[in-house]
């Protein structure tokens, strides 16, 4: 079961988190836990929301202020987003490394011919200038000078 699916009404979520429903409403107003809304504006909490409520309760019992809790939750969300992005980039890097042609760098030789360079190595300087470029994957067709 997906932990992000909103399935609990406020009374059930409050009971699962061992809190009063009014506390959940207050946390919603403060932006600590923002439940989904069903038709008619009724709050619906997911298992993930209930876990967050339990974490809020634990932190509160340890003496952390609500503002401190809000900041902790915000930072935890940022860390999770960054970890997800690192995994995405790792998968993209693995894909690029598995494609041998995608890792080559080309240059124009002095006679106008195309020269394949070893990755990370530059040609020896000669009396004429040599520009090495490859498409920048972050832009649409722009060139990046190496």
N, C-alpha and C positions, 0 to 999 in steps of 0.2 A: 504494500500500500504506500502511496506517495504521501510523505509527511507534510506536504504543503497544501493538500486538499482541505478546504475549510468544511468541516463536518459537524462541529460542536456548537450548540447554542450557548449563550453566555452562562446559563446556570450550570450546564454540564462542565464547561471549561473551568468555571470557578471552583466547582467541586474537585475536579481532577488536579487543579493547582493548589487546592486547599486555601482558597481565598474567598472573600465575599464578592458577589457580582458587582457591587458598587466600586470596589477596588479596581476591577477590570475596566470599568467605564472611565475611572480616573486615569488609568494607564493609557487608555485609548486617547483621551483628551490631551495628555502630556506627550503622546507620540512614542511611548515606550513599546507598546504592542498595538499595532493597528490591524484589527481583524478585517476580513472581507465582509462585504455587506450582501445580504440576501434581498430579494424583492421585499419592499416594505421597510428597508433600512435596518433590518434585524442583523445583529452581529453574528458572524460565523467564525469560529476559531479552528485552526488546523492543529494537528499534533505538534507541529513545530512551534506554533504560538504557545501552546500549553508548556512546552519545554522552556521557552523563553520566560514565561510567567514564573515557572519554578526557579529559574536562574535569578530573576529579579528578586524573588522572595529570599533566596539564599544570600544574595549580596546585601539586601536590606537588613537581614538578621545579623550580618557581620558588621553593620554600622555604616555602610556606604550610602550616601545621600542619593535621592532620586536623580539629581543632575549628574552625579558621578556614575550612576547606573546607566543613564542615557548615553553618556560618553563611552563607557565600556562596551555597551552593545553596538554603538556606532563603529568603534574601532574593530570589534570582532567581525562585523559585516564587511569592513574594508579589507581585513586580512583574508576572509573567505573569498572575496572577489579577486584579490590579487593572487591567491593560490590557484583559483580557477584559471586566471589569465596565464599564469606560469605553465600550467598543464597544457593549455591550448598552444602556447608558443613552443613548448617542448615537442608536442605532436607535429606541429608545422616544421620544426627544425629536423625532426627525424624523417619526415616525408621528403624534405629538400635534400637531405643527405643520401637518401635512397635513390634519388634520381641523378645519375652521374652527369648528364648534360646540363642540368640546372646549376651545377656548381662550377662550371667553367667561366673563365673571364677571357674575353677576346680583345685584341688591340689591332690597330692598323700598323703594319710594318712600314719601313722607310720607303719601300717601293709601292706602297698602296695595297699590299696583300694583307690578308687576315691572318693574324698570329694568335694561337692559343697560348695563354700564359698559365703557369702553375698557380693554383690558388694561393694568394698571400705573397707572391713574389712579383717584383717589378723588373722590367727589363733594365739592362745596363744603360746608363745615359750615353748618348752619342752626340755628334755635333748638331743634329737636328732635333727639334722638339718632338715629343711623342705624347699624345693624349690617350689615356685609357679610360673607358667609360663602360657602364652597363646600366640597363634600365633600373630606375629606383622602384622597388616593389610597393612603396607607400604612396606613390603618385601615379597619375595616369599618363604614362608615356614620357614623363620628364627624364632627363638624363642626369646621372650623378658622376662627377669627375672624381677619379680615385687618385 
